Amino acid sequence: MPKWLIKGLTKQMPKTVADVMSRNPIIVRRETPLKEAIQILAEKRISGLPVVDDVGKLVGIISETDLMCQGTGVTPPAYIMFLSR
């Protein structure tokens, strides 16, 4: 993306992640069945879910991109790989 475009977009954006983040995110656990996680993503119209352990510590994030790549075996375009990290 050209620097001038990024600069223009960032002028319109909130100042920090805290300004747009979900304060009470929907979470899943490592043992949550994939089918259930997919259903949550679809029903809530969200693109990712934090994954927590038994004490509520963040251990990862599962995203639509993760599911698409795993389910199809297709490697996503480089920009998706970059943005999903």
PDB file of N, CA, C and O in Angstrom:
ATOM      1  N   MET A   1       0.844  -1.167   0.000  1.00  0.00           N
ATOM      2  CA  MET A   1       0.000   0.000   0.000  1.00  0.00           C
ATOM      3  C   MET A   1       0.896   1.240   0.000  1.00  0.00           C
ATOM      4  O   MET A   1       1.848   1.303   0.778  1.00  0.00           O
ATOM      5  N   PRO A   2       0.616   2.210  -0.843  1.00  0.00           N
ATOM      6  CA  PRO A   2       1.454   3.407  -0.911  1.00  0.00           C
ATOM      7  C   PRO A   2       1.441   4.182   0.405  1.00  0.00           C
ATOM      8  O   PRO A   2       0.428   4.236   1.103  1.00  0.00           O
ATOM      9  N   LYS A   3       2.582   4.777   0.726  1.00  0.00           N
ATOM     10  CA  LYS A   3       2.699   5.523   1.982  1.00  0.00           C
ATOM     11  C   LYS A   3       1.692   6.662   2.072  1.00  0.00           C
ATOM     12  O   LYS A   3       1.152   6.927   3.146  1.00  0.00           O
ATOM     13  N   TRP A   4       1.430   7.346   0.941  1.00  0.00           N
ATOM     14  CA  TRP A   4       0.477   8.458   0.981  1.00  0.00           C
ATOM     15  C   TRP A   4      -0.922   7.988   1.336  1.00  0.00           C
ATOM     16  O   TRP A   4      -1.674   8.709   1.990  1.00  0.00           O
ATOM     17  N   LEU A   5      -1.280   6.770   0.904  1.00  0.00           N
ATOM     18  CA  LEU A   5      -2.595   6.236   1.212  1.00  0.00           C
ATOM     19  C   LEU A   5      -2.679   5.854   2.688  1.00  0.00           C
ATOM     20  O   LEU A   5      -3.672   6.136   3.358  1.00  0.00           O
ATOM     21  N   ILE A   6      -1.637   5.217   3.177  1.00  0.00           N
ATOM     22  CA  ILE A   6      -1.593   4.854   4.592  1.00  0.00           C
ATOM     23  C   ILE A   6      -1.700   6.107   5.448  1.00  0.00           C
ATOM     24  O   ILE A   6      -2.454   6.132   6.421  1.00  0.00           O
ATOM     25  N   LYS A   7      -0.954   7.143   5.093  1.00  0.00           N
ATOM     26  CA  LYS A   7      -0.976   8.390   5.855  1.00  0.00           C
ATOM     27  C   LYS A   7      -2.384   8.990   5.854  1.00  0.00           C
ATOM     28  O   LYS A   7      -2.853   9.465   6.889  1.00  0.00           O
ATOM     29  N   GLY A   8      -3.059   8.973   4.705  1.00  0.00           N
ATOM     30  CA  GLY A   8      -4.415   9.496   4.619  1.00  0.00           C
ATOM     31  C   GLY A   8      -5.402   8.702   5.453  1.00  0.00           C
ATOM     32  O   GLY A   8      -6.278   9.274   6.101  1.00  0.00           O
ATOM     33  N   LEU A   9      -5.262   7.389   5.436  1.00  0.00           N
ATOM     34  CA  LEU A   9      -6.153   6.536   6.225  1.00  0.00           C
ATOM     35  C   LEU A   9      -5.934   6.713   7.711  1.00  0.00           C
ATOM     36  O   LEU A   9      -6.895   6.735   8.481  1.00  0.00           O
ATOM     37  N   THR A  10      -4.686   6.838   8.125  1.00  0.00           N
ATOM     38  CA  THR A  10      -4.399   6.943   9.553  1.00  0.00           C
ATOM     39  C   THR A  10      -4.863   8.273  10.137  1.00  0.00           C
ATOM     40  O   THR A  10      -5.103   8.359  11.341  1.00  0.00           O
ATOM     41  N   LYS A  11      -4.994   9.301   9.321  1.00  0.00           N
ATOM     42  CA  LYS A  11      -5.519  10.575   9.818  1.00  0.00           C
ATOM     43  C   LYS A  11      -6.976  10.432  10.239  1.00  0.00           C
ATOM     44  O   LYS A  11      -7.434  11.134  11.140  1.00  0.00           O
ATOM     45  N   GLN A  12      -7.699   9.534   9.598  1.00  0.00           N
ATOM     46  CA  GLN A  12      -9.114   9.337   9.884  1.00  0.00           C
ATOM     47  C   GLN A  12      -9.348   8.308  10.996  1.00  0.00           C
ATOM     48  O   GLN A  12     -10.465   8.181  11.497  1.00  0.00           O
ATOM     49  N   MET A  13      -8.320   7.590  11.375  1.00  0.00           N
ATOM     50  CA  MET A  13      -8.471   6.501  12.335  1.00  0.00           C
ATOM     51  C   MET A  13      -8.367   7.000  13.774  1.00  0.00           C
ATOM     52  O   MET A  13      -7.771   8.046  14.034  1.00  0.00           O
ATOM     53  N   PRO A  14      -8.958   6.238  14.720  1.00  0.00           N
ATOM     54  CA  PRO A  14      -8.772   6.552  16.130  1.00  0.00           C
ATOM     55  C   PRO A  14      -7.294   6.499  16.493  1.00  0.00           C
ATOM     56  O   PRO A  14      -6.492   5.927  15.754  1.00  0.00           O
ATOM     57  N   LYS A  15      -6.937   7.082  17.605  1.00  0.00           N
ATOM     58  CA  LYS A  15      -5.535   7.200  17.989  1.00  0.00           C
ATOM     59  C   LYS A  15      -4.894   5.884  18.414  1.00  0.00           C
ATOM     60  O   LYS A  15      -3.726   5.641  18.111  1.00  0.00           O
ATOM     61  N   THR A  16      -5.641   5.036  19.108  1.00  0.00           N
ATOM     62  CA  THR A  16      -5.034   3.802  19.623  1.00  0.00           C
ATOM     63  C   THR A  16      -5.949   2.598  19.401  1.00  0.00           C
ATOM     64  O   THR A  16      -7.123   2.741  19.059  1.00  0.00           O
ATOM     65  N   VAL A  17      -5.391   1.437  19.600  1.00  0.00           N
ATOM     66  CA  VAL A  17      -6.159   0.197  19.525  1.00  0.00           C
ATOM     67  C   VAL A  17      -7.272   0.216  20.574  1.00  0.00           C
ATOM     68  O   VAL A  17      -8.372  -0.276  20.322  1.00  0.00           O
ATOM     69  N   ALA A  18      -6.990   0.778  21.739  1.00  0.00           N
ATOM     70  CA  ALA A  18      -7.983   0.841  22.814  1.00  0.00           C
ATOM     71  C   ALA A  18      -9.253   1.560  22.383  1.00  0.00           C
ATOM     72  O   ALA A  18     -10.330   1.293  22.916  1.00  0.00           O
ATOM     73  N   ASP A  19      -9.136   2.467  21.426  1.00  0.00           N
ATOM     74  CA  ASP A  19     -10.297   3.210  20.945  1.00  0.00           C
ATOM     75  C   ASP A  19     -11.273   2.340  20.154  1.00  0.00           C
ATOM     76  O   ASP A  19     -12.445   2.696  20.031  1.00  0.00           O
ATOM     77  N   VAL A  20     -10.820   1.221  19.622  1.00  0.00           N
ATOM     78  CA  VAL A  20     -11.689   0.382  18.780  1.00  0.00           C
ATOM     79  C   VAL A  20     -11.789  -1.066  19.235  1.00  0.00           C
ATOM     80  O   VAL A  20     -12.597  -1.821  18.695  1.00  0.00           O
ATOM     81  N   MET A  21     -11.002  -1.466  20.199  1.00  0.00           N
ATOM     82  CA  MET A  21     -10.993  -2.877  20.604  1.00  0.00           C
ATOM     83  C   MET A  21     -12.287  -3.273  21.318  1.00  0.00           C
ATOM     84  O   MET A  21     -13.008  -2.426  21.845  1.00  0.00           O
ATOM     85  N   SER A  22     -12.557  -4.562  21.321  1.00  0.00           N
ATOM     86  CA  SER A  22     -13.669  -5.116  22.082  1.00  0.00           C
ATOM     87  C   SER A  22     -13.231  -5.221  23.529  1.00  0.00           C
ATOM     88  O   SER A  22     -12.195  -5.816  23.827  1.00  0.00           O
ATOM     89  N   ARG A  23     -14.000  -4.656  24.413  1.00  0.00           N
ATOM     90  CA  ARG A  23     -13.622  -4.650  25.835  1.00  0.00           C
ATOM     91  C   ARG A  23     -13.977  -5.960  26.536  1.00  0.00           C
ATOM     92  O   ARG A  23     -13.316  -6.342  27.502  1.00  0.00           O
ATOM     93  N   ASN A  24     -14.992  -6.633  26.071  1.00  0.00           N
ATOM     94  CA  ASN A  24     -15.405  -7.923  26.635  1.00  0.00           C
ATOM     95  C   ASN A  24     -15.512  -8.938  25.503  1.00  0.00           C
ATOM     96  O   ASN A  24     -16.616  -9.307  25.103  1.00  0.00           O
ATOM     97  N   PRO A  25     -14.368  -9.391  24.982  1.00  0.00           N
ATOM     98  CA  PRO A  25     -14.415 -10.273  23.813  1.00  0.00           C
ATOM     99  C   PRO A  25     -15.014 -11.639  24.134  1.00  0.00           C
ATOM    100  O   PRO A  25     -14.922 -12.141  25.255  1.00  0.00           O
ATOM    101  N   ILE A  26     -15.617 -12.207  23.127  1.00  0.00           N
ATOM    102  CA  ILE A  26     -16.086 -13.587  23.214  1.00  0.00           C
ATOM    103  C   ILE A  26     -14.833 -14.443  23.112  1.00  0.00           C
ATOM    104  O   ILE A  26     -14.000 -14.219  22.235  1.00  0.00           O
ATOM    105  N   ILE A  27     -14.692 -15.416  23.996  1.00  0.00           N
ATOM    106  CA  ILE A  27     -13.494 -16.257  24.012  1.00  0.00           C
ATOM    107  C   ILE A  27     -13.864 -17.717  23.794  1.00  0.00           C
ATOM    108  O   ILE A  27     -15.012 -18.123  23.973  1.00  0.00           O
ATOM    109  N   VAL A  28     -12.864 -18.489  23.403  1.00  0.00           N
ATOM    110  CA  VAL A  28     -12.991 -19.945  23.333  1.00  0.00           C
ATOM    111  C   VAL A  28     -11.799 -20.555  24.054  1.00  0.00           C
ATOM    112  O   VAL A  28     -10.796 -19.885  24.301  1.00  0.00           O
ATOM    113  N   ARG A  29     -11.921 -21.802  24.379  1.00  0.00           N
ATOM    114  CA  ARG A  29     -10.832 -22.533  25.027  1.00  0.00           C
ATOM    115  C   ARG A  29     -10.187 -23.464  24.012  1.00  0.00           C
ATOM    116  O   ARG A  29     -10.750 -23.724  22.949  1.00  0.00           O
ATOM    117  N   ARG A  30      -9.010 -23.960  24.345  1.00  0.00           N
ATOM    118  CA  ARG A  30      -8.297 -24.856  23.421  1.00  0.00           C
ATOM    119  C   ARG A  30      -9.123 -26.071  23.035  1.00  0.00           C
ATOM    120  O   ARG A  30      -9.024 -26.567  21.913  1.00  0.00           O
ATOM    121  N   GLU A  31      -9.940 -26.550  23.968  1.00  0.00           N
ATOM    122  CA  GLU A  31     -10.713 -27.760  23.707  1.00  0.00           C
ATOM    123  C   GLU A  31     -12.062 -27.491  23.037  1.00  0.00           C
ATOM    124  O   GLU A  31     -12.819 -28.430  22.793  1.00  0.00           O
ATOM    125  N   THR A  32     -12.374 -26.235  22.737  1.00  0.00           N
ATOM    126  CA  THR A  32     -13.615 -25.896  22.038  1.00  0.00           C
ATOM    127  C   THR A  32     -13.596 -26.551  20.653  1.00  0.00           C
ATOM    128  O   THR A  32     -12.628 -26.397  19.908  1.00  0.00           O
ATOM    129  N   PRO A  33     -14.653 -27.275  20.309  1.00  0.00           N
ATOM    130  CA  PRO A  33     -14.703 -27.882  18.965  1.00  0.00           C
ATOM    131  C   PRO A  33     -14.674 -26.797  17.879  1.00  0.00           C
ATOM    132  O   PRO A  33     -15.280 -25.737  18.034  1.00  0.00           O
ATOM    133  N   LEU A  34     -13.969 -27.075  16.791  1.00  0.00           N
ATOM    134  CA  LEU A  34     -13.892 -26.119  15.687  1.00  0.00           C
ATOM    135  C   LEU A  34     -15.273 -25.737  15.173  1.00  0.00           C
ATOM    136  O   LEU A  34     -15.519 -24.578  14.837  1.00  0.00           O
ATOM    137  N   LYS A  35     -16.158 -26.698  15.113  1.00  0.00           N
ATOM    138  CA  LYS A  35     -17.517 -26.430  14.626  1.00  0.00           C
ATOM    139  C   LYS A  35     -18.171 -25.345  15.473  1.00  0.00           C
ATOM    140  O   LYS A  35     -18.854 -24.471  14.939  1.00  0.00           O
ATOM    141  N   GLU A  36     -17.973 -25.392  16.773  1.00  0.00           N
ATOM    142  CA  GLU A  36     -18.546 -24.386  17.673  1.00  0.00           C
ATOM    143  C   GLU A  36     -17.906 -23.013  17.449  1.00  0.00           C
ATOM    144  O   GLU A  36     -18.602 -21.999  17.418  1.00  0.00           O
ATOM    145  N   ALA A  37     -16.582 -22.983  17.292  1.00  0.00           N
ATOM    146  CA  ALA A  37     -15.882 -21.716  17.041  1.00  0.00           C
ATOM    147  C   ALA A  37     -16.359 -21.097  15.737  1.00  0.00           C
ATOM    148  O   ALA A  37     -16.576 -19.887  15.670  1.00  0.00           O
ATOM    149  N   ILE A  38     -16.526 -21.910  14.701  1.00  0.00           N
ATOM    150  CA  ILE A  38     -17.005 -21.418  13.407  1.00  0.00           C
ATOM    151  C   ILE A  38     -18.419 -20.860  13.546  1.00  0.00           C
ATOM    152  O   ILE A  38     -18.749 -19.826  12.964  1.00  0.00           O
ATOM    153  N   GLN A  39     -19.232 -21.540  14.306  1.00  0.00           N
ATOM    154  CA  GLN A  39     -20.608 -21.086  14.519  1.00  0.00           C
ATOM    155  C   GLN A  39     -20.619 -19.730  15.238  1.00  0.00           C
ATOM    156  O   GLN A  39     -21.404 -18.852  14.879  1.00  0.00           O
ATOM    157  N   ILE A  40     -19.769 -19.554  16.235  1.00  0.00           N
ATOM    158  CA  ILE A  40     -19.675 -18.280  16.949  1.00  0.00           C
ATOM    159  C   ILE A  40     -19.244 -17.169  15.994  1.00  0.00           C
ATOM    160  O   ILE A  40     -19.837 -16.090  15.979  1.00  0.00           O
ATOM    161  N   LEU A  41     -18.212 -17.440  15.201  1.00  0.00           N
ATOM    162  CA  LEU A  41     -17.733 -16.434  14.247  1.00  0.00           C
ATOM    163  C   LEU A  41     -18.852 -16.017  13.295  1.00  0.00           C
ATOM    164  O   LEU A  41     -19.025 -14.830  13.017  1.00  0.00           O
ATOM    165  N   ALA A  42     -19.602 -16.984  12.802  1.00  0.00           N
ATOM    166  CA  ALA A  42     -20.667 -16.690  11.841  1.00  0.00           C
ATOM    167  C   ALA A  42     -21.830 -15.950  12.501  1.00  0.00           C
ATOM    168  O   ALA A  42     -22.314 -14.951  11.967  1.00  0.00           O
ATOM    169  N   GLU A  43     -22.274 -16.431  13.646  1.00  0.00           N
ATOM    170  CA  GLU A  43     -23.432 -15.834  14.304  1.00  0.00           C
ATOM    171  C   GLU A  43     -23.150 -14.416  14.811  1.00  0.00           C
ATOM    172  O   GLU A  43     -24.009 -13.538  14.728  1.00  0.00           O
ATOM    173  N   LYS A  44     -21.958 -14.204  15.329  1.00  0.00           N
ATOM    174  CA  LYS A  44     -21.601 -12.895  15.891  1.00  0.00           C
ATOM    175  C   LYS A  44     -21.015 -11.950  14.843  1.00  0.00           C
ATOM    176  O   LYS A  44     -20.786 -10.769  15.106  1.00  0.00           O
ATOM    177  N   ARG A  45     -20.777 -12.506  13.635  1.00  0.00           N
ATOM    178  CA  ARG A  45     -20.206 -11.730  12.525  1.00  0.00           C
ATOM    179  C   ARG A  45     -18.881 -11.077  12.938  1.00  0.00           C
ATOM    180  O   ARG A  45     -18.667  -9.879  12.759  1.00  0.00           O
ATOM    181  N   ILE A  46     -18.011 -11.912  13.494  1.00  0.00           N
ATOM    182  CA  ILE A  46     -16.679 -11.475  13.883  1.00  0.00           C
ATOM    183  C   ILE A  46     -15.648 -12.306  13.130  1.00  0.00           C
ATOM    184  O   ILE A  46     -15.963 -13.377  12.614  1.00  0.00           O
ATOM    185  N   SER A  47     -14.428 -11.814  13.071  1.00  0.00           N
ATOM    186  CA  SER A  47     -13.416 -12.483  12.245  1.00  0.00           C
ATOM    187  C   SER A  47     -12.393 -13.274  13.046  1.00  0.00           C
ATOM    188  O   SER A  47     -11.555 -13.958  12.459  1.00  0.00           O
ATOM    189  N   GLY A  48     -12.440 -13.198  14.374  1.00  0.00           N
ATOM    190  CA  GLY A  48     -11.474 -13.933  15.163  1.00  0.00           C
ATOM    191  C   GLY A  48     -11.914 -14.068  16.605  1.00  0.00           C
ATOM    192  O   GLY A  48     -12.754 -13.315  17.097  1.00  0.00           O
ATOM    193  N   LEU A  49     -11.324 -15.047  17.268  1.00  0.00           N
ATOM    194  CA  LEU A  49     -11.638 -15.312  18.673  1.00  0.00           C
ATOM    195  C   LEU A  49     -10.357 -15.533  19.470  1.00  0.00           C
ATOM    196  O   LEU A  49      -9.486 -16.290  19.042  1.00  0.00           O
ATOM    197  N   PRO A  50     -10.230 -14.872  20.639  1.00  0.00           N
ATOM    198  CA  PRO A  50      -9.111 -15.187  21.521  1.00  0.00           C
ATOM    199  C   PRO A  50      -9.294 -16.609  22.070  1.00  0.00           C
ATOM    200  O   PRO A  50     -10.413 -17.033  22.359  1.00  0.00           O
ATOM    201  N   VAL A  51      -8.196 -17.326  22.205  1.00  0.00           N
ATOM    202  CA  VAL A  51      -8.209 -18.675  22.775  1.00  0.00           C
ATOM    203  C   VAL A  51      -7.494 -18.599  24.124  1.00  0.00           C
ATOM    204  O   VAL A  51      -6.359 -18.129  24.211  1.00  0.00           O
ATOM    205  N   VAL A  52      -8.175 -19.069  25.179  1.00  0.00           N
ATOM    206  CA  VAL A  52      -7.606 -18.982  26.525  1.00  0.00           C
ATOM    207  C   VAL A  52      -7.447 -20.367  27.145  1.00  0.00           C
ATOM    208  O   VAL A  52      -8.093 -21.331  26.736  1.00  0.00           O
ATOM    209  N   ASP A  53      -6.560 -20.438  28.151  1.00  0.00           N
ATOM    210  CA  ASP A  53      -6.373 -21.695  28.874  1.00  0.00           C
ATOM    211  C   ASP A  53      -7.355 -21.756  30.044  1.00  0.00           C
ATOM    212  O   ASP A  53      -8.269 -20.937  30.142  1.00  0.00           O
ATOM    213  N   ASP A  54      -7.157 -22.730  30.924  1.00  0.00           N
ATOM    214  CA  ASP A  54      -8.089 -22.957  32.035  1.00  0.00           C
ATOM    215  C   ASP A  54      -8.142 -21.820  33.042  1.00  0.00           C
ATOM    216  O   ASP A  54      -9.123 -21.694  33.774  1.00  0.00           O
ATOM    217  N   VAL A  55      -7.112 -20.993  33.095  1.00  0.00           N
ATOM    218  CA  VAL A  55      -7.112 -19.862  34.035  1.00  0.00           C
ATOM    219  C   VAL A  55      -7.424 -18.538  33.339  1.00  0.00           C
ATOM    220  O   VAL A  55      -7.333 -17.474  33.952  1.00  0.00           O
ATOM    221  N   GLY A  56      -7.791 -18.606  32.062  1.00  0.00           N
ATOM    222  CA  GLY A  56      -8.163 -17.413  31.322  1.00  0.00           C
ATOM    223  C   GLY A  56      -7.014 -16.671  30.677  1.00  0.00           C
ATOM    224  O   GLY A  56      -7.195 -15.559  30.182  1.00  0.00           O
ATOM    225  N   LYS A  57      -5.822 -17.276  30.675  1.00  0.00           N
ATOM    226  CA  LYS A  57      -4.659 -16.652  30.048  1.00  0.00           C
ATOM    227  C   LYS A  57      -4.718 -16.853  28.534  1.00  0.00           C
ATOM    228  O   LYS A  57      -4.986 -17.954  28.054  1.00  0.00           O
ATOM    229  N   LEU A  58      -4.465 -15.782  27.796  1.00  0.00           N
ATOM    230  CA  LEU A  58      -4.464 -15.861  26.337  1.00  0.00           C
ATOM    231  C   LEU A  58      -3.364 -16.804  25.856  1.00  0.00           C
ATOM    232  O   LEU A  58      -2.199 -16.660  26.228  1.00  0.00           O
ATOM    233  N   VAL A  59      -3.752 -17.768  25.025  1.00  0.00           N
ATOM    234  CA  VAL A  59      -2.766 -18.702  24.472  1.00  0.00           C
ATOM    235  C   VAL A  59      -2.712 -18.625  22.953  1.00  0.00           C
ATOM    236  O   VAL A  59      -1.831 -19.217  22.329  1.00  0.00           O
ATOM    237  N   GLY A  60      -3.662 -17.890  22.352  1.00  0.00           N
ATOM    238  CA  GLY A  60      -3.664 -17.753  20.905  1.00  0.00           C
ATOM    239  C   GLY A  60      -4.918 -17.064  20.417  1.00  0.00           C
ATOM    240  O   GLY A  60      -5.759 -16.620  21.199  1.00  0.00           O
ATOM    241  N   ILE A  61      -5.019 -16.988  19.111  1.00  0.00           N
ATOM    242  CA  ILE A  61      -6.183 -16.403  18.456  1.00  0.00           C
ATOM    243  C   ILE A  61      -6.498 -17.280  17.256  1.00  0.00           C
ATOM    244  O   ILE A  61      -5.596 -17.680  16.519  1.00  0.00           O
ATOM    245  N   ILE A  62      -7.771 -17.577  17.061  1.00  0.00           N
ATOM    246  CA  ILE A  62      -8.191 -18.306  15.868  1.00  0.00           C
ATOM    247  C   ILE A  62      -8.968 -17.327  14.992  1.00  0.00           C
ATOM    248  O   ILE A  62      -9.857 -16.618  15.465  1.00  0.00           O
ATOM    249  N   SER A  63      -8.619 -17.301  13.715  1.00  0.00           N
ATOM    250  CA  SER A  63      -9.248 -16.341  12.804  1.00  0.00           C
ATOM    251  C   SER A  63      -9.892 -17.047  11.622  1.00  0.00           C
ATOM    252  O   SER A  63      -9.660 -18.231  11.376  1.00  0.00           O
ATOM    253  N   GLU A  64     -10.704 -16.291  10.899  1.00  0.00           N
ATOM    254  CA  GLU A  64     -11.299 -16.830   9.678  1.00  0.00           C
ATOM    255  C   GLU A  64     -10.206 -17.292   8.712  1.00  0.00           C
ATOM    256  O   GLU A  64     -10.346 -18.323   8.054  1.00  0.00           O
ATOM    257  N   THR A  65      -9.130 -16.529   8.633  1.00  0.00           N
ATOM    258  CA  THR A  65      -8.026 -16.892   7.737  1.00  0.00           C
ATOM    259  C   THR A  65      -7.416 -18.219   8.150  1.00  0.00           C
ATOM    260  O   THR A  65      -7.109 -19.050   7.295  1.00  0.00           O
ATOM    261  N   ASP A  66      -7.234 -18.435   9.460  1.00  0.00           N
ATOM    262  CA  ASP A  66      -6.709 -19.713   9.949  1.00  0.00           C
ATOM    263  C   ASP A  66      -7.601 -20.862   9.493  1.00  0.00           C
ATOM    264  O   ASP A  66      -7.118 -21.895   9.029  1.00  0.00           O
ATOM    265  N   LEU A  67      -8.899 -20.666   9.632  1.00  0.00           N
ATOM    266  CA  LEU A  67      -9.842 -21.722   9.275  1.00  0.00           C
ATOM    267  C   LEU A  67      -9.870 -21.977   7.779  1.00  0.00           C
ATOM    268  O   LEU A  67      -9.934 -23.128   7.346  1.00  0.00           O
ATOM    269  N   MET A  68      -9.822 -20.914   6.985  1.00  0.00           N
ATOM    270  CA  MET A  68      -9.820 -21.076   5.529  1.00  0.00           C
ATOM    271  C   MET A  68      -8.575 -21.816   5.068  1.00  0.00           C
ATOM    272  O   MET A  68      -8.656 -22.711   4.226  1.00  0.00           O
ATOM    273  N   CYS A  69      -7.422 -21.444   5.616  1.00  0.00           N
ATOM    274  CA  CYS A  69      -6.161 -22.073   5.206  1.00  0.00           C
ATOM    275  C   CYS A  69      -6.134 -23.536   5.614  1.00  0.00           C
ATOM    276  O   CYS A  69      -5.722 -24.396   4.835  1.00  0.00           O
ATOM    277  N   GLN A  70      -6.574 -23.820   6.838  1.00  0.00           N
ATOM    278  CA  GLN A  70      -6.564 -25.188   7.355  1.00  0.00           C
ATOM    279  C   GLN A  70      -7.548 -26.064   6.592  1.00  0.00           C
ATOM    280  O   GLN A  70      -7.246 -27.209   6.255  1.00  0.00           O
ATOM    281  N   GLY A  71      -8.726 -25.515   6.324  1.00  0.00           N
ATOM    282  CA  GLY A  71      -9.778 -26.301   5.681  1.00  0.00           C
ATOM    283  C   GLY A  71      -9.529 -26.581   4.221  1.00  0.00           C
ATOM    284  O   GLY A  71      -9.944 -27.622   3.711  1.00  0.00           O
ATOM    285  N   THR A  72      -8.861 -25.675   3.541  1.00  0.00           N
ATOM    286  CA  THR A  72      -8.691 -25.832   2.102  1.00  0.00           C
ATOM    287  C   THR A  72      -7.295 -26.259   1.696  1.00  0.00           C
ATOM    288  O   THR A  72      -7.092 -26.815   0.617  1.00  0.00           O
ATOM    289  N   GLY A  73      -6.336 -25.995   2.568  1.00  0.00           N
ATOM    290  CA  GLY A  73      -4.953 -26.286   2.230  1.00  0.00           C
ATOM    291  C   GLY A  73      -4.351 -25.250   1.297  1.00  0.00           C
ATOM    292  O   GLY A  73      -3.215 -25.400   0.848  1.00  0.00           O
ATOM    293  N   VAL A  74      -5.111 -24.199   1.004  1.00  0.00           N
ATOM    294  CA  VAL A  74      -4.647 -23.138   0.119  1.00  0.00           C
ATOM    295  C   VAL A  74      -3.821 -22.144   0.918  1.00  0.00           C
ATOM    296  O   VAL A  74      -4.193 -21.764   2.028  1.00  0.00           O
ATOM    297  N   THR A  75      -2.708 -21.730   0.351  1.00  0.00           N
ATOM    298  CA  THR A  75      -1.895 -20.704   0.984  1.00  0.00           C
ATOM    299  C   THR A  75      -2.465 -19.348   0.618  1.00  0.00           C
ATOM    300  O   THR A  75      -2.608 -19.036  -0.564  1.00  0.00           O
ATOM    301  N   PRO A  76      -2.801 -18.518   1.636  1.00  0.00           N
ATOM    302  CA  PRO A  76      -3.373 -17.214   1.328  1.00  0.00           C
ATOM    303  C   PRO A  76      -2.339 -16.283   0.721  1.00  0.00           C
ATOM    304  O   PRO A  76      -1.137 -16.535   0.814  1.00  0.00           O
ATOM    305  N   PRO A  77      -2.812 -15.190   0.089  1.00  0.00           N
ATOM    306  CA  PRO A  77      -1.877 -14.209  -0.456  1.00  0.00           C
ATOM    307  C   PRO A  77      -0.954 -13.665   0.633  1.00  0.00           C
ATOM    308  O   PRO A  77      -1.293 -13.690   1.816  1.00  0.00           O
ATOM    309  N   ALA A  78       0.212 -13.174   0.222  1.00  0.00           N
ATOM    310  CA  ALA A  78       1.216 -12.704   1.174  1.00  0.00           C
ATOM    311  C   ALA A  78       0.691 -11.635   2.116  1.00  0.00           C
ATOM    312  O   ALA A  78       1.047 -11.632   3.295  1.00  0.00           O
ATOM    313  N   TYR A  79      -0.158 -10.716   1.621  1.00  0.00           N
ATOM    314  CA  TYR A  79      -0.629  -9.658   2.496  1.00  0.00           C
ATOM    315  C   TYR A  79      -1.497 -10.200   3.616  1.00  0.00           C
ATOM    316  O   TYR A  79      -1.490  -9.649   4.717  1.00  0.00           O
ATOM    317  N   ILE A  80      -2.248 -11.271   3.364  1.00  0.00           N
ATOM    318  CA  ILE A  80      -3.046 -11.880   4.431  1.00  0.00           C
ATOM    319  C   ILE A  80      -2.114 -12.543   5.436  1.00  0.00           C
ATOM    320  O   ILE A  80      -2.331 -12.430   6.642  1.00  0.00           O
ATOM    321  N   MET A  81      -1.085 -13.231   4.962  1.00  0.00           N
ATOM    322  CA  MET A  81      -0.134 -13.854   5.871  1.00  0.00           C
ATOM    323  C   MET A  81       0.522 -12.791   6.749  1.00  0.00           C
ATOM    324  O   MET A  81       0.714 -13.000   7.947  1.00  0.00           O
ATOM    325  N   PHE A  82       0.864 -11.658   6.155  1.00  0.00           N
ATOM    326  CA  PHE A  82       1.510 -10.563   6.889  1.00  0.00           C
ATOM    327  C   PHE A  82       0.549  -9.984   7.914  1.00  0.00           C
ATOM    328  O   PHE A  82       0.933  -9.766   9.063  1.00  0.00           O
ATOM    329  N   LEU A  83      -0.694  -9.730   7.521  1.00  0.00           N
ATOM    330  CA  LEU A  83      -1.651  -9.107   8.418  1.00  0.00           C
ATOM    331  C   LEU A  83      -2.124 -10.047   9.527  1.00  0.00           C
ATOM    332  O   LEU A  83      -2.541  -9.575  10.585  1.00  0.00           O
ATOM    333  N   SER A  84      -2.071 -11.336   9.320  1.00  0.00           N
ATOM    334  CA  SER A  84      -2.555 -12.267  10.324  1.00  0.00           C
ATOM    335  C   SER A  84      -1.511 -12.595  11.388  1.00  0.00           C
ATOM    336  O   SER A  84      -1.780 -13.379  12.299  1.00  0.00           O
ATOM    337  N   ARG A  85      -0.337 -12.009  11.281  1.00  0.00           N
ATOM    338  CA  ARG A  85       0.703 -12.275  12.285  1.00  0.00           C
ATOM    339  C   ARG A  85       0.760 -11.222  13.332  1.00  0.00           C
ATOM    340  O   ARG A  85       1.581 -11.304  14.245  1.00  0.00           O
TER     341      ARG A  85
END
